[in-house]
């Protein structure tokens, strides 16, 4: 899907064969992850944060950071006035870094793309930055995020354009009874400093009453 040009940690995780391998690779990358992604000009967290602030009132709670990694979004969400954020990630090593920051009320070591142990409508909002991408999670991870978002809440996520055109947009359309597409950005390069990055877009889904 165009990601084979990447080298190092990024190339490895994009080329992972399964969720267990992704988790193992992120565990080994955790300590240097933020520095490497900053050097690449990583934009997804900032884009998601801006969209969430535009579509979900300050103080809405609780939120789920789905694919929280080392907790970049958790820090910023607290600054912007979202007081209760839970973290979900498949990598124990990444969650350990997130835990050090003390910004999450709970941490869950779980993988998207399967059933999640949360009640229907458990969260006022869900944000998922950089998760729906090559070697990670596809459209199969969307239904559970919709289920656990409460009526009137929003789901903010980024998705590779290659996935968007290969079935993700159709899955969003098929969920029209449950969610409406509140906003869709133009395609953008998520890591300007990383050669060969396939463009992504970000969307906001509003959960229907």
C-alpha positions as CSV (number, residue, x, y, z in Angstrom):
1,X,0.0,0.0,0.0
2,X,2.9,2.3,-0.6
3,X,4.4,2.1,2.9
4,X,7.4,-0.2,2.0
5,X,9.6,2.9,1.3
6,X,9.8,3.6,5.1
7,X,12.8,2.4,7.0
8,X,13.6,1.8,10.7
9,X,10.9,1.5,13.3
10,X,8.2,3.0,11.0
11,X,8.9,0.6,8.2
12,X,8.8,-2.3,10.6
13,X,5.4,-1.5,12.1
14,X,3.8,-0.8,8.7
15,X,5.1,-4.2,7.5
16,X,4.0,-6.2,10.6
17,X,2.1,-9.4,9.9
18,X,-0.3,-9.3,12.8
19,X,-1.4,-7.4,16.0
20,X,1.1,-9.4,18.2
21,X,4.0,-8.3,16.0
22,X,2.8,-4.7,16.0
23,X,2.7,-4.7,19.8
24,X,6.1,-6.2,20.1
25,X,7.6,-3.6,17.7
26,X,6.0,-0.7,19.5
27,X,7.2,-2.1,22.8
28,X,10.7,-1.8,21.5
29,X,10.2,1.6,20.0
30,X,8.4,3.2,23.0
31,X,11.3,5.1,24.5
32,X,12.4,6.9,21.3
33,X,8.9,7.1,19.7
34,X,8.1,10.7,20.5
35,X,11.5,12.1,19.5
36,X,11.4,10.2,16.2
37,X,7.9,11.3,15.3
38,X,8.6,14.9,16.2
39,X,11.6,14.9,13.9
40,X,9.3,13.6,11.1
41,X,6.8,16.5,11.8
42,X,4.0,14.2,12.9
43,X,0.7,16.0,12.4
44,X,-2.1,13.6,13.3
45,X,-2.4,14.4,17.0
46,X,-2.7,18.2,16.2
47,X,-5.3,17.7,13.5
48,X,-7.4,15.4,15.7
49,X,-7.1,17.8,18.6
50,X,-8.3,20.7,16.5
51,X,-11.3,18.8,15.1
52,X,-12.3,17.5,18.5
53,X,-12.2,20.9,20.1
54,X,-14.4,22.2,17.2
55,X,-17.0,19.5,17.5
56,X,-17.1,18.5,21.2
57,X,-17.7,21.0,24.0
58,X,-15.0,21.6,26.6
59,X,-15.6,19.5,29.7
60,X,-17.3,16.6,27.9
61,X,-16.4,13.4,29.6
62,X,-15.2,10.7,29.5
63,X,-13.2,10.5,26.3
64,X,-11.3,7.5,24.9
65,X,-7.9,7.9,23.2
66,X,-8.0,4.8,21.0
67,X,-4.5,4.0,20.0
68,X,-3.0,6.4,22.6
69,X,0.6,5.3,22.2
70,X,2.8,7.3,24.5
71,X,0.0,9.8,25.4
72,X,0.7,12.8,23.2
73,X,-3.1,13.5,22.9
74,X,-3.8,12.8,26.6
75,X,-1.5,15.7,27.6
76,X,-3.1,18.1,25.2
77,X,-6.7,17.1,25.9
78,X,-6.2,17.9,29.6
79,X,-4.8,21.3,28.7
80,X,-7.8,22.1,26.6
81,X,-10.3,21.2,29.3
82,X,-11.3,17.6,28.8
83,X,-11.0,16.4,32.4
84,X,-11.4,12.6,32.0
85,X,-9.6,10.7,29.3
86,X,-9.0,6.9,29.1
87,X,-6.2,5.4,27.0
88,X,-6.4,2.3,24.9
89,X,-3.3,0.8,23.1
90,X,-2.1,-2.7,22.2
91,X,1.5,-2.0,23.3
92,X,2.4,-2.4,26.9
93,X,5.6,-0.5,26.4
94,X,3.8,2.5,24.9
95,X,1.2,2.5,27.7
96,X,4.0,2.5,30.2
97,X,5.3,5.8,28.8
98,X,1.7,7.2,28.8
99,X,1.2,6.1,32.4
100,X,4.2,8.2,33.5
101,X,2.5,11.4,32.4
102,X,-0.4,10.9,34.8
103,X,-2.9,12.3,32.3
104,X,-5.2,9.3,31.9
105,X,-7.8,8.2,34.4
106,X,-7.5,4.6,33.1
107,X,-5.3,2.6,30.8
108,X,-6.5,-0.4,28.8
109,X,-4.1,-2.8,26.9
110,X,-6.5,-3.7,24.1
111,X,-6.4,-4.0,20.3
112,X,-8.9,-2.3,18.0
113,X,-10.6,-4.5,15.4
114,X,-12.2,-6.8,18.0
115,X,-14.9,-6.5,20.7
116,X,-14.1,-3.9,23.3
117,X,-15.1,-4.4,27.0
118,X,-17.0,-1.1,27.3
119,X,-20.7,-0.5,27.6
120,X,-22.7,0.9,24.7
121,X,-22.4,4.7,24.8
122,X,-19.7,4.7,27.4
123,X,-17.8,7.7,26.0
124,X,-18.7,11.2,25.2
125,X,-16.1,11.2,22.5
126,X,-13.5,9.0,20.9
127,X,-10.3,10.1,19.2
128,X,-8.0,7.8,17.2
129,X,-4.9,9.4,15.7
130,X,-2.7,7.4,13.3
131,X,-4.3,4.1,13.9
132,X,-6.3,3.4,10.8
133,X,-3.3,2.9,8.6
134,X,-1.2,0.2,6.9
135,X,-0.3,-2.8,9.1
136,X,-2.5,-1.6,11.9
137,X,-6.4,-1.3,11.8
138,X,-8.8,-1.2,8.9
139,X,-12.5,-0.6,8.7
140,X,-13.1,-3.6,10.9
141,X,-12.2,-1.4,13.9
142,X,-14.9,1.2,13.2
143,X,-18.0,-0.5,14.4
144,X,-16.9,-0.9,18.0
145,X,-15.9,2.8,18.2
146,X,-19.4,3.8,17.0
147,X,-21.0,1.4,19.6
148,X,-19.2,2.8,22.6
149,X,-19.7,6.5,21.6
150,X,-22.8,7.9,23.2
151,X,-25.6,9.6,21.2
152,X,-24.6,13.2,20.4
153,X,-20.9,12.4,20.9
154,X,-18.2,12.4,18.2
155,X,-15.6,10.1,16.9
156,X,-12.5,11.8,15.4
157,X,-10.0,9.7,13.5
158,X,-7.4,9.8,10.8
159,X,-7.3,7.3,8.0
160,X,-4.8,6.7,5.1
161,X,-6.3,7.7,1.8
162,X,-5.5,4.2,0.5
163,X,-7.7,2.7,3.1
164,X,-10.4,5.3,2.7
165,X,-10.8,4.4,-1.0
166,X,-10.4,0.7,-0.4
167,X,-13.6,0.2,1.7
168,X,-13.4,2.6,4.7
169,X,-15.6,5.3,3.1
170,X,-18.1,2.6,2.2
171,X,-18.2,1.3,5.8
172,X,-18.8,4.9,7.0
173,X,-21.7,5.1,4.5
174,X,-23.1,1.8,5.7
175,X,-23.2,3.1,9.3
176,X,-25.3,6.1,8.3
177,X,-28.1,5.0,10.6
178,X,-25.7,5.3,13.6
179,X,-23.4,8.2,12.6
180,X,-23.3,11.2,10.3
181,X,-20.1,12.5,8.7
182,X,-19.8,15.9,10.3
183,X,-16.5,16.9,8.8
184,X,-13.9,15.5,6.4
185,X,-10.5,17.2,5.8
186,X,-8.6,17.4,2.5
187,X,-5.9,14.8,2.2
188,X,-2.6,15.8,3.9
189,X,0.8,14.3,4.5
190,X,1.0,13.3,8.1
191,X,4.8,13.2,8.3
192,X,6.4,15.8,6.0
193,X,9.9,14.8,7.2
194,X,9.4,11.1,6.3
195,X,9.9,10.4,2.6
196,X,7.3,8.1,1.0
197,X,4.4,8.9,3.4
198,X,1.1,8.1,1.8
199,X,-1.4,11.0,2.5
200,X,-4.2,10.7,5.1
201,X,-7.4,12.5,5.8
202,X,-9.2,13.1,9.1
203,X,-13.0,12.7,9.7
204,X,-15.5,13.6,12.4
205,X,-18.4,11.2,12.9
206,X,-21.3,12.4,15.1
207,X,-23.3,9.7,16.8
208,X,-26.9,9.9,16.0
209,X,-29.5,10.0,18.9
